Amino acid sequence: MSDLAGMQPLVFSKVTMSADEYVAVNFRLWRQQPATRRNNWILLAALVLLTISLLVQLQQDGWKLTSWSALSFLAVGLLYALLRAWFVRWMLRRGYLKNTILKEPIDFTLTDEDIKGRSGLGQFTGKLANITRAVFVQPDWLLLYPTQAACYYLNLRQLQAPATAEAVEQVLAQHQIPVRRV
């Protein structure tokens, strides 16, 4: 870590997050999750199989609808596929409304060893060594995770000059923090 000794602190000034930004960032993360991708493939396969089943049934019955079961399941599956993304966004927006911290301007400072935050609600200091992963949500957000379930939202647009996003990436690399881009 000696390469970081004496580095200029990297300051993110007055970071806030709007409801739309919160929903966009977290929806993008949700879509990238392996479980979400797997569920999407399963849903697609089920819809294809239901469509084939309906077409086979219609062909066997002379193209007359004699049973509503396959059509009903297909309609429910399509409705679920259409409403699922809307529901996730709705849940994210509700979560944002309950989170007062994101609405309060906060100043983040990355030093050679720490991440510090200060807002009207208080202040904290954490060790960069405790950050387990970092996620760049393009184009503007960096999420630093001290735990699996919580993160610091740093807005790269609020990074104060002369600091650059590349300098932030160098700090993450020096601390061997795994970085992912979405």
Backbone as a chain_set.jsonl record, in Angstrom:
{"seq": "MSDLAGMQPLVFSKVTMSADEYVAVNFRLWRQQPATRRNNWILLAALVLLTISLLVQLQQDGWKLTSWSALSFLAVGLLYALLRAWFVRWMLRRGYLKNTILKEPIDFTLTDEDIKGRSGLGQFTGKLANITRAVFVQPDWLLLYPTQAACYYLNLRQLQAPATAEAVEQVLAQHQIPVRRV", "coords": {"N": [[0.81, -1.186, 0.0], [2.133, 1.079, -0.047], [2.355, 2.62, -2.301], [0.215, 4.266, -2.205], [0.629, 5.985, -0.173], [0.545, 9.227, 1.032], [-1.111, 10.126, -1.0], [-3.327, 12.373, -2.694], [-6.416, 13.17, -1.22], [-9.452, 11.819, -2.519], [-12.296, 13.424, -3.378], [-15.767, 13.358, -3.232], [-18.255, 15.461, -3.691], [-21.148, 16.605, -2.056], [-23.013, 14.474, -2.684], [-25.987, 13.219, -3.836], [-28.903, 11.262, -4.519], [-31.361, 10.818, -6.876], [-34.765, 9.595, -7.004], [-35.303, 8.467, -9.514], [-32.699, 7.951, -10.459], [-31.829, 6.112, -8.526], [-33.621, 3.978, -8.935], [-32.98, 3.352, -11.626], [-30.223, 2.603, -11.458], [-30.282, 0.441, -9.608], [-32.137, -1.263, -10.812], [-30.782, -1.946, -13.096], [-28.646, -3.361, -11.962], [-30.144, -5.478, -10.845], [-31.123, -6.724, -13.173], [-28.739, -7.815, -14.099], [-28.109, -9.836, -12.367], [-27.328, -13.27, -11.768], [-29.453, -14.998, -10.946], [-31.708, -13.579, -11.804], [-31.299, -13.54, -14.575], [-31.378, -16.317, -15.079], [-34.025, -16.895, -14.281], [-35.369, -15.387, -16.208], [-34.739, -16.815, -18.546], [-35.976, -19.272, -17.958], [-38.632, -18.438, -17.792], [-39.0, -17.547, -20.434], [-38.639, -20.002, -21.812], [-40.826, -21.443, -20.769], [-42.973, -19.901, -21.765], [-42.622, -20.28, -24.513], [-43.017, -23.074, -24.691], [-45.685, -23.225, -23.78], [-46.922, -21.794, -25.829], [-46.402, -23.453, -28.033], [-47.808, -25.716, -27.148], [-50.422, -24.697, -27.142], [-50.748, -24.147, -29.889], [-50.513, -26.747, -30.975], [-52.721, -27.956, -29.758], [-54.774, -26.393, -30.9], [-54.448, -27.076, -33.626], [-55.044, -29.825, -33.581], [-57.702, -29.714, -32.917], [-58.967, -28.705, -35.132], [-58.447, -25.994, -35.511], [-60.075, -24.679, -33.764], [-60.939, -23.254, -30.686], [-61.19, -25.235, -28.045], [-60.559, -25.737, -25.458], [-59.675, -23.79, -22.704], [-57.432, -23.862, -21.132], [-54.586, -23.976, -21.874], [-54.38, -21.526, -23.214], [-55.1, -19.81, -21.132], [-53.007, -20.242, -19.256], [-50.892, -19.341, -20.831], [-51.605, -16.648, -21.164], [-51.463, -15.746, -18.492], [-48.731, -16.175, -18.024], [-47.597, -14.383, -19.91], [-48.613, -11.977, -18.934], [-47.355, -11.922, -16.425], [-44.683, -11.778, -17.301], [-44.688, -9.258, -18.481], [-45.438, -7.557, -16.355], [-43.55, -8.009, -14.397], [-41.048, -6.573, -14.564], [-42.04, -3.983, -14.204], [-43.051, -4.237, -11.598], [-40.704, -4.733, -10.095], [-39.371, -2.275, -10.452], [-41.23, -0.62, -9.173], [-41.071, -1.597, -6.533], [-38.403, -0.904, -5.973], [-38.584, 1.889, -6.08], [-40.255, 2.34, -3.887], [-38.536, 1.448, -1.869], [-36.564, 3.395, -2.086], [-37.977, 5.67, -1.216], [-38.169, 5.156, 1.487], [-35.599, 5.463, 2.33], [-33.794, 7.719, 3.821], [-31.182, 8.592, 3.792], [-30.094, 8.663, 1.196], [-31.182, 10.927, 0.09], [-30.11, 13.022, 1.398], [-27.548, 15.383, 1.096], [-24.242, 14.225, 0.846], [-20.83, 14.202, 1.646], [-18.212, 12.4, 0.384], [-15.029, 11.058, 1.08], [-12.153, 9.614, -0.157], [-9.299, 8.324, 1.151], [-5.846, 7.295, 1.425], [-6.211, 5.031, 2.965], [-8.821, 4.99, 3.982], [-12.442, 5.338, 3.763], [-14.486, 8.05, 4.04], [-17.376, 9.681, 5.248], [-19.618, 12.432, 5.338], [-22.412, 14.16, 6.419], [-25.448, 16.04, 6.951], [-26.721, 14.325, 8.635], [-24.824, 13.029, 10.07], [-21.556, 11.491, 10.543], [-19.084, 9.167, 9.249], [-16.434, 6.754, 9.283], [-14.675, 4.402, 7.453], [-12.659, 1.536, 6.738], [-10.869, 1.15, 3.722], [-9.89, -1.326, 3.199], [-11.895, -2.963, 4.054], [-13.787, -2.94, 2.104], [-15.509, -5.012, 0.021], [-16.148, -5.32, -2.65], [-16.466, -3.523, -5.775], [-18.643, -1.735, -7.902], [-19.042, -0.376, -10.998], [-21.55, 1.436, -12.275], [-22.453, 2.256, -15.24], [-23.155, 5.432, -16.705], [-22.31, 6.931, -14.536], [-22.086, 6.144, -11.797], [-20.506, 4.781, -8.895], [-20.433, 2.033, -6.89], [-19.628, 1.051, -3.718], [-19.06, -1.727, -1.781], [-19.184, -2.563, 1.509], [-20.366, -4.651, 2.764], [-22.336, -7.524, 1.789], [-24.965, -6.732, 1.42], [-25.169, -3.951, 1.584], [-24.236, -0.709, 0.38], [-22.088, 2.054, -0.557], [-23.083, 4.803, -2.394], [-21.473, 6.429, -4.826], [-21.262, 9.266, -6.717], [-19.848, 9.752, -9.734], [-19.865, 12.1, -11.158], [-19.691, 13.986, -9.231], [-17.134, 13.999, -8.358], [-14.398, 15.742, -7.289], [-12.284, 17.967, -9.036], [-8.734, 18.083, -8.987], [-9.028, 15.355, -9.254], [-9.704, 12.212, -10.858], [-11.758, 9.72, -12.5], [-10.112, 7.634, -13.184], [-8.121, 7.805, -11.245], [-9.58, 6.999, -9.033], [-10.068, 4.361, -9.758], [-7.444, 3.427, -9.646], [-6.944, 3.537, -6.894], [-8.755, 1.593, -6.029], [-7.639, -0.645, -7.277], [-5.128, -0.73, -6.018], [-5.897, -1.502, -3.493], [-6.777, -3.957, -4.041], [-9.464, -4.455, -4.641], [-12.134, -6.113, -5.964], [-13.505, -5.297, -9.117], [-16.407, -4.59, -10.962], [-18.212, -3.978, -13.954], [-21.243, -2.601, -15.023]], "CA": [[0.0, 0.0, 0.0], [3.019, 2.235, 0.022], [2.122, 3.478, -3.464], [-0.856, 5.201, -1.89], [1.039, 6.898, 0.896], [0.646, 10.622, 0.63], [-1.978, 10.482, -2.133], [-4.321, 13.407, -2.456], [-7.741, 12.58, -1.006], [-10.418, 11.914, -3.611], [-13.491, 13.956, -2.736], [-17.047, 13.372, -3.945], [-18.921, 16.511, -2.928], [-22.606, 16.768, -2.063], [-23.624, 13.385, -3.443], [-27.375, 12.821, -3.566], [-29.394, 10.352, -5.552], [-32.798, 10.977, -7.091], [-35.51, 8.336, -7.087], [-35.11, 7.903, -10.853], [-31.347, 7.399, -10.531], [-31.797, 4.932, -7.666], [-34.336, 2.909, -9.637], [-32.211, 2.968, -12.817], [-28.998, 1.904, -11.048], [-30.582, -0.838, -8.98], [-32.795, -2.128, -11.801], [-29.699, -2.455, -13.945], [-27.983, -4.398, -11.173], [-31.073, -6.604, -10.746], [-31.134, -7.436, -14.465], [-27.463, -8.488, -14.298], [-27.956, -10.924, -11.406], [-27.493, -14.601, -12.363], [-30.791, -15.531, -10.671], [-32.652, -12.883, -12.686], [-31.092, -14.057, -15.933], [-31.874, -17.698, -15.107], [-35.488, -16.828, -14.256], [-35.823, -14.897, -17.513], [-34.652, -17.935, -19.493], [-37.024, -20.234, -17.598], [-39.9, -17.834, -18.202], [-39.055, -17.597, -21.897], [-38.861, -21.397, -22.206], [-42.204, -21.796, -20.426], [-43.866, -19.235, -22.713], [-42.48, -20.968, -25.803], [-43.686, -24.373, -24.574], [-47.125, -22.984, -23.721], [-47.354, -21.389, -27.174], [-46.399, -24.682, -28.845], [-48.923, -26.529, -26.669], [-51.656, -24.078, -27.635], [-50.82, -24.36, -31.342], [-50.787, -28.177, -31.209], [-54.113, -28.166, -29.373], [-55.624, -25.781, -31.927], [-54.344, -27.869, -34.859], [-55.753, -31.079, -33.375], [-59.136, -29.432, -32.791], [-59.445, -28.025, -36.334], [-58.231, -24.555, -35.315], [-61.137, -24.141, -32.903], [-60.536, -23.253, -29.286], [-62.112, -26.084, -27.286], [-60.14, -25.704, -24.053], [-59.048, -22.518, -22.385], [-56.342, -24.03, -20.166], [-53.286, -23.556, -22.416], [-54.469, -20.094, -23.478], [-55.105, -19.131, -19.838], [-51.642, -20.279, -18.725], [-50.073, -18.46, -21.666], [-51.965, -15.261, -20.83], [-50.906, -15.451, -17.17], [-47.282, -16.087, -18.202], [-47.296, -13.123, -20.601], [-48.901, -10.887, -17.998], [-46.262, -11.936, -15.456], [-43.472, -11.283, -17.971], [-44.835, -7.818, -18.697], [-45.563, -6.818, -15.103], [-42.425, -8.29, -13.503], [-40.12, -5.439, -14.575], [-42.736, -2.854, -13.587], [-43.136, -4.495, -10.164], [-39.369, -4.533, -9.511], [-39.153, -0.826, -10.398], [-42.124, -0.088, -8.147], [-40.484, -1.958, -5.235], [-37.206, -0.083, -5.797], [-39.014, 3.261, -5.774], [-40.721, 2.3, -2.497], [-37.335, 1.363, -1.043], [-35.926, 4.717, -2.105], [-38.763, 6.595, -0.397], [-37.902, 4.856, 2.895], [-34.173, 5.666, 2.589], [-33.547, 9.159, 3.953], [-29.761, 8.887, 3.602], [-29.796, 8.957, -0.211], [-31.693, 12.251, -0.264], [-29.302, 13.997, 2.145], [-26.219, 15.552, 0.478], [-23.157, 13.643, 1.634], [-19.481, 14.337, 1.101], [-17.379, 11.217, 0.556], [-13.603, 11.266, 0.863], [-11.316, 8.421, -0.178], [-7.888, 8.586, 1.437], [-5.055, 6.114, 1.08], [-6.636, 3.876, 3.76], [-10.181, 5.078, 4.494], [-13.545, 6.041, 3.125], [-15.133, 8.884, 5.049], [-18.594, 10.335, 4.802], [-20.114, 13.459, 6.246], [-23.643, 14.808, 5.969], [-26.203, 16.631, 8.047], [-27.188, 13.251, 9.515], [-23.701, 12.514, 10.853], [-20.354, 11.158, 9.782], [-18.563, 7.826, 9.467], [-15.147, 6.414, 8.688], [-14.491, 2.971, 7.264], [-11.401, 1.15, 6.093], [-10.994, 0.667, 2.346], [-9.594, -2.755, 3.229], [-13.141, -3.672, 4.334], [-14.644, -2.924, 0.918], [-15.396, -6.351, -0.572], [-16.252, -5.224, -4.114], [-16.885, -2.235, -6.334], [-19.396, -1.883, -9.141], [-19.261, 0.837, -11.779], [-22.794, 1.393, -13.036], [-22.159, 3.277, -16.243], [-21.866, 6.082, -16.813], [-22.013, 7.912, -13.483], [-22.129, 5.711, -10.407], [-19.606, 3.78, -8.332], [-20.988, 1.468, -5.672], [-18.616, 0.376, -2.909], [-19.757, -2.639, -0.878], [-18.491, -3.08, 2.694], [-21.05, -5.911, 3.04], [-23.06, -8.025, 0.616], [-26.284, -6.121, 1.286], [-25.163, -2.492, 1.695], [-23.167, -0.069, -0.392], [-21.992, 3.506, -0.652], [-23.329, 5.274, -3.751], [-20.62, 7.576, -5.129], [-21.572, 9.822, -8.03], [-18.591, 10.165, -10.369], [-20.01, 13.496, -11.603], [-19.407, 14.841, -8.081], [-15.719, 13.862, -8.029], [-13.818, 17.074, -7.393], [-11.015, 18.11, -9.76], [-8.168, 17.469, -10.184], [-9.202, 13.905, -9.227], [-10.36, 11.62, -12.022], [-12.259, 8.357, -12.312], [-8.95, 6.743, -13.279], [-7.475, 7.825, -9.928], [-10.414, 6.158, -8.173], [-9.781, 2.974, -10.148], [-6.116, 3.084, -9.14], [-7.085, 3.276, -5.464], [-9.41, 0.289, -5.902], [-6.654, -1.656, -7.672], [-4.112, -0.8, -4.968], [-6.483, -2.228, -2.366], [-7.188, -5.245, -4.607], [-10.924, -4.543, -4.552], [-12.689, -6.583, -7.236], [-14.327, -4.3, -9.801], [-17.287, -5.076, -12.033], [-18.876, -2.901, -14.7], [-22.558, -2.953, -15.577]], "C": [[0.857, 1.256, 0.0], [2.86, 3.159, -1.175], [1.068, 4.542, -3.174], [-0.455, 6.243, -0.856], [1.18, 8.31, 0.359], [-0.223, 11.006, -0.552], [-2.94, 11.591, -1.733], [-5.671, 12.733, -2.219], [-8.628, 12.802, -2.236], [-11.759, 12.278, -2.983], [-14.664, 13.932, -3.714], [-17.935, 14.308, -3.138], [-20.428, 16.512, -3.156], [-23.31, 15.725, -2.943], [-25.044, 13.151, -2.941], [-27.802, 11.928, -4.711], [-30.9, 10.551, -5.666], [-33.456, 9.597, -7.136], [-35.29, 7.675, -8.449], [-33.724, 7.283, -11.004], [-31.245, 6.11, -9.711], [-32.458, 3.739, -8.364], [-33.52, 2.432, -10.836], [-30.972, 2.152, -12.451], [-29.321, 0.513, -10.514], [-31.337, -1.792, -9.895], [-31.747, -2.745, -12.737], [-28.923, -3.561, -13.235], [-28.853, -5.65, -11.071], [-31.077, -7.42, -12.036], [-29.867, -8.242, -14.691], [-27.257, -9.675, -13.353], [-28.159, -12.278, -12.09], [-28.889, -15.184, -12.134], [-31.84, -14.874, -11.573], [-32.519, -13.403, -14.111], [-31.635, -15.474, -16.069], [-33.401, -17.708, -15.139], [-36.054, -16.319, -15.575], [-35.802, -16.012, -18.555], [-35.728, -18.982, -19.216], [-38.385, -19.716, -18.037], [-40.056, -17.88, -19.718], [-39.331, -19.018, -22.385], [-40.297, -21.824, -21.923], [-43.193, -21.159, -21.4], [-43.805, -19.891, -24.092], [-43.21, -22.304, -25.762], [-45.204, -24.226, -24.497], [-47.685, -22.583, -25.087], [-47.423, -22.607, -28.093], [-47.572, -25.575, -28.453], [-50.254, -25.997, -27.186], [-51.814, -24.315, -29.128], [-51.119, -25.818, -31.683], [-52.244, -28.485, -30.884], [-55.058, -27.606, -30.427], [-55.609, -26.594, -33.221], [-55.144, -29.162, -34.726], [-57.264, -30.877, -33.322], [-59.674, -28.644, -33.989], [-59.412, -26.523, -36.226], [-59.406, -23.881, -34.609], [-60.676, -24.266, -31.462], [-61.579, -24.04, -28.492], [-61.764, -26.123, -25.797], [-59.357, -24.414, -23.812], [-57.801, -22.656, -21.525], [-55.003, -23.53, -20.701], [-53.28, -22.047, -22.675], [-54.433, -19.305, -22.171], [-53.703, -19.101, -19.237], [-50.713, -19.357, -19.512], [-50.355, -16.996, -21.338], [-51.376, -14.86, -19.475], [-49.384, -15.284, -17.272], [-46.871, -14.786, -18.876], [-47.528, -11.927, -19.687], [-47.795, -10.787, -16.945], [-44.991, -11.358, -16.082], [-43.53, -9.764, -18.149], [-44.821, -7.026, -17.391], [-44.368, -6.995, -14.171], [-41.466, -7.094, -13.419], [-40.771, -4.207, -13.923], [-42.767, -3.019, -12.073], [-41.783, -4.271, -9.484], [-39.078, -3.036, -9.41], [-39.995, -0.175, -9.303], [-41.561, -0.371, -6.753], [-39.217, -1.13, -4.953], [-37.577, 1.347, -5.426], [-39.529, 3.347, -4.327], [-39.535, 2.246, -1.543], [-36.617, 2.698, -0.961], [-36.662, 5.679, -1.175], [-38.523, 6.38, 1.098], [-36.466, 5.176, 3.297], [-33.855, 7.162, 2.63], [-32.099, 9.522, 3.644], [-29.453, 9.294, 2.166], [-30.228, 10.362, -0.614], [-30.882, 13.37, 0.379], [-27.943, 14.159, 1.451], [-25.116, 15.031, 1.397], [-21.839, 13.854, 0.9], [-18.718, 13.061, 1.427], [-15.93, 11.606, 0.292], [-12.912, 9.916, 0.897], [-9.888, 8.864, 0.085], [-7.112, 7.324, 1.088], [-5.507, 4.869, 1.85], [-8.133, 3.842, 4.076], [-11.173, 5.599, 3.462], [-14.259, 6.774, 4.251], [-16.373, 9.515, 4.431], [-19.071, 11.318, 5.839], [-21.351, 14.09, 5.618], [-24.306, 15.454, 7.17], [-26.707, 15.59, 9.033], [-26.074, 12.685, 10.386], [-22.505, 12.231, 9.971], [-19.912, 9.743, 10.12], [-17.178, 7.737, 8.849], [-15.079, 4.895, 8.602], [-13.174, 2.71, 6.557], [-11.677, 0.673, 4.67], [-10.703, -0.827, 2.278], [-10.848, -3.584, 3.502], [-14.119, -3.652, 3.163], [-14.435, -4.254, 0.186], [-15.471, -6.339, -2.091], [-16.712, -3.832, -4.502], [-17.601, -2.506, -7.647], [-19.538, -0.507, -9.771], [-20.54, 0.629, -12.571], [-22.716, 2.567, -13.992], [-23.36, 4.17, -16.482], [-21.42, 6.791, -15.537], [-21.824, 7.395, -12.064], [-21.084, 4.654, -10.085], [-20.223, 3.33, -7.019], [-19.881, 0.698, -4.963], [-19.341, -0.421, -1.82], [-18.88, -3.051, 0.3], [-19.117, -4.408, 3.152], [-21.785, -6.322, 1.776], [-24.325, -7.208, 0.357], [-26.295, -4.597, 1.31], [-24.018, -1.912, 0.875], [-23.218, 1.438, -0.214], [-22.196, 3.858, -2.12], [-22.494, 6.523, -3.979], [-20.904, 8.019, -6.565], [-20.282, 10.358, -8.64], [-18.663, 11.591, -10.911], [-19.665, 14.467, -10.488], [-17.955, 14.729, -7.618], [-15.032, 15.194, -8.308], [-12.455, 17.054, -8.094], [-9.93, 18.485, -8.764], [-8.313, 15.954, -10.225], [-9.974, 13.436, -10.456], [-10.884, 10.231, -11.663], [-11.114, 7.349, -12.372], [-8.206, 6.689, -11.936], [-8.25, 6.959, -8.938], [-10.142, 4.69, -8.478], [-8.414, 2.524, -9.654], [-6.167, 2.769, -7.645], [-7.725, 1.897, -5.251], [-8.431, -0.838, -6.242], [-5.585, -1.833, -6.599], [-4.614, -1.599, -3.764], [-7.001, -3.604, -2.798], [-8.691, -5.497, -4.413], [-11.43, -5.0, -5.914], [-13.657, -5.548, -7.826], [-15.132, -4.973, -10.89], [-17.935, -3.869, -12.684], [-20.209, -3.408, -15.246], [-23.162, -1.754, -16.26]], "O": [[0.337, 2.371, 0.043], [3.185, 4.343, -1.094], [1.034, 5.589, -3.821], [-1.128, 7.26, -0.691], [1.854, 8.546, -0.644], [-0.089, 12.116, -1.068], [-3.312, 11.718, -0.567], [-6.031, 11.812, -2.952], [-8.554, 13.838, -2.897], [-12.291, 11.534, -2.159], [-14.575, 14.409, -4.845], [-18.325, 13.98, -2.017], [-20.909, 16.432, -4.286], [-24.098, 16.065, -3.826], [-25.261, 12.914, -1.753], [-27.135, 11.853, -5.744], [-31.625, 10.462, -4.675], [-32.787, 8.575, -7.286], [-35.112, 6.459, -8.528], [-33.581, 6.218, -11.604], [-30.644, 5.132, -10.156], [-31.915, 2.635, -8.377], [-33.381, 1.226, -11.042], [-30.703, 1.122, -13.069], [-28.707, -0.473, -10.92], [-31.193, -3.008, -9.769], [-31.834, -3.915, -13.109], [-28.586, -4.577, -13.842], [-28.347, -6.765, -11.198], [-31.04, -8.65, -12.003], [-29.898, -9.249, -15.399], [-26.312, -10.442, -13.534], [-29.068, -12.422, -12.907], [-29.451, -15.801, -13.039], [-32.757, -15.543, -12.049], [-33.52, -13.675, -14.774], [-32.283, -15.797, -17.065], [-34.004, -18.437, -15.926], [-37.111, -16.775, -16.011], [-36.731, -16.142, -19.352], [-36.325, -19.518, -20.15], [-39.194, -20.462, -18.587], [-41.127, -18.215, -20.225], [-40.162, -19.22, -23.27], [-40.918, -22.495, -22.747], [-44.151, -21.809, -21.817], [-44.831, -20.038, -24.757], [-43.944, -22.636, -26.693], [-45.931, -25.024, -25.088], [-48.789, -22.985, -25.454], [-48.386, -22.772, -28.842], [-48.252, -26.129, -29.317], [-51.111, -26.768, -27.618], [-52.907, -24.65, -29.586], [-51.902, -26.089, -32.594], [-52.921, -29.186, -31.635], [-56.029, -28.26, -30.807], [-56.654, -26.778, -33.844], [-55.845, -29.554, -35.659], [-58.021, -31.79, -33.654], [-60.712, -27.99, -33.885], [-60.267, -25.842, -36.793], [-59.696, -22.703, -34.816], [-60.091, -25.277, -31.073], [-62.703, -23.579, -28.292], [-62.597, -26.504, -24.975], [-58.505, -24.016, -24.606], [-57.165, -21.648, -21.216], [-54.344, -22.73, -20.037], [-52.293, -21.37, -22.389], [-53.807, -18.248, -22.105], [-53.254, -18.058, -18.761], [-49.86, -18.679, -18.938], [-49.426, -16.194, -21.245], [-50.849, -13.757, -19.33], [-48.815, -14.367, -16.679], [-45.901, -14.152, -18.459], [-46.738, -10.984, -19.669], [-47.352, -9.688, -16.612], [-44.305, -10.544, -15.464], [-42.523, -9.076, -17.982], [-44.249, -5.937, -17.335], [-44.193, -6.205, -13.243], [-41.116, -6.656, -12.323], [-40.116, -3.479, -13.177], [-42.538, -2.057, -11.34], [-41.727, -3.679, -8.406], [-38.585, -2.577, -8.379], [-39.524, 0.714, -8.593], [-41.569, 0.507, -5.89], [-38.992, -0.707, -3.819], [-36.95, 1.946, -4.552], [-39.26, 4.326, -3.63], [-39.532, 2.928, -0.518], [-36.124, 3.086, 0.098], [-36.028, 6.422, -0.427], [-38.657, 7.315, 1.887], [-36.145, 5.163, 4.486], [-33.67, 7.791, 1.588], [-31.822, 10.661, 3.268], [-28.632, 10.183, 1.942], [-29.688, 10.924, -1.566], [-30.957, 14.523, -0.043], [-27.25, 13.165, 1.236], [-25.073, 15.364, 2.581], [-21.758, 13.7, -0.319], [-18.59, 12.682, 2.592], [-15.643, 12.391, -0.613], [-13.06, 9.159, 1.857], [-9.331, 9.674, -0.656], [-7.671, 6.388, 0.515], [-5.21, 3.753, 1.424], [-8.665, 2.782, 4.405], [-10.81, 6.203, 2.453], [-14.591, 6.188, 5.282], [-16.402, 9.836, 3.244], [-18.955, 11.093, 7.044], [-21.345, 14.497, 4.456], [-23.774, 15.412, 8.279], [-27.084, 15.933, 10.153], [-26.34, 11.945, 11.333], [-22.438, 12.661, 8.82], [-20.31, 9.185, 11.142], [-16.805, 8.548, 8.001], [-15.388, 4.193, 9.565], [-12.648, 3.578, 5.861], [-12.598, -0.109, 4.437], [-11.213, -1.52, 1.397], [-10.869, -4.781, 3.214], [-15.172, -4.286, 3.228], [-13.318, -4.578, -0.218], [-14.932, -7.227, -2.752], [-17.259, -3.077, -3.699], [-17.214, -3.394, -8.407], [-20.082, 0.414, -9.162], [-20.611, -0.246, -13.434], [-22.889, 3.721, -13.601], [-24.492, 3.686, -16.461], [-20.268, 7.218, -15.45], [-21.427, 8.17, -11.193], [-20.811, 3.758, -10.883], [-20.503, 4.147, -6.142], [-19.27, -0.2, -5.542], [-20.124, 0.128, -1.045], [-17.928, -3.809, 0.119], [-18.471, -5.194, 3.845], [-21.851, -5.563, 0.81], [-24.713, -7.013, -0.795], [-27.345, -3.998, 1.076], [-22.974, -2.541, 0.7], [-24.221, 2.013, 0.21], [-21.554, 3.275, -2.994], [-22.771, 7.568, -3.39], [-20.794, 7.23, -7.503], [-19.693, 11.308, -8.123], [-17.627, 12.228, -11.104], [-19.378, 15.636, -10.747], [-17.587, 15.304, -6.594], [-15.081, 15.708, -9.426], [-11.593, 16.232, -7.784], [-10.218, 19.159, -7.776], [-7.78, 15.315, -11.133], [-10.789, 14.17, -11.015], [-10.497, 9.649, -10.649], [-11.147, 6.326, -11.687], [-7.717, 5.629, -11.544], [-7.656, 6.27, -8.108], [-10.004, 3.874, -7.567], [-8.241, 1.363, -9.281], [-5.507, 1.838, -7.184], [-7.286, 1.13, -4.395], [-8.404, -1.866, -5.565], [-5.181, -2.958, -6.302], [-3.839, -2.287, -3.1], [-7.596, -4.325, -1.998], [-9.117, -6.6, -4.07], [-11.177, -4.335, -6.919], [-14.51, -5.003, -7.125], [-14.626, -5.808, -11.64], [-18.175, -2.855, -12.029], [-20.294, -4.482, -15.842], [-24.268, -1.84, -16.793]]}, "num_chains": 1, "name": "protein.A"}
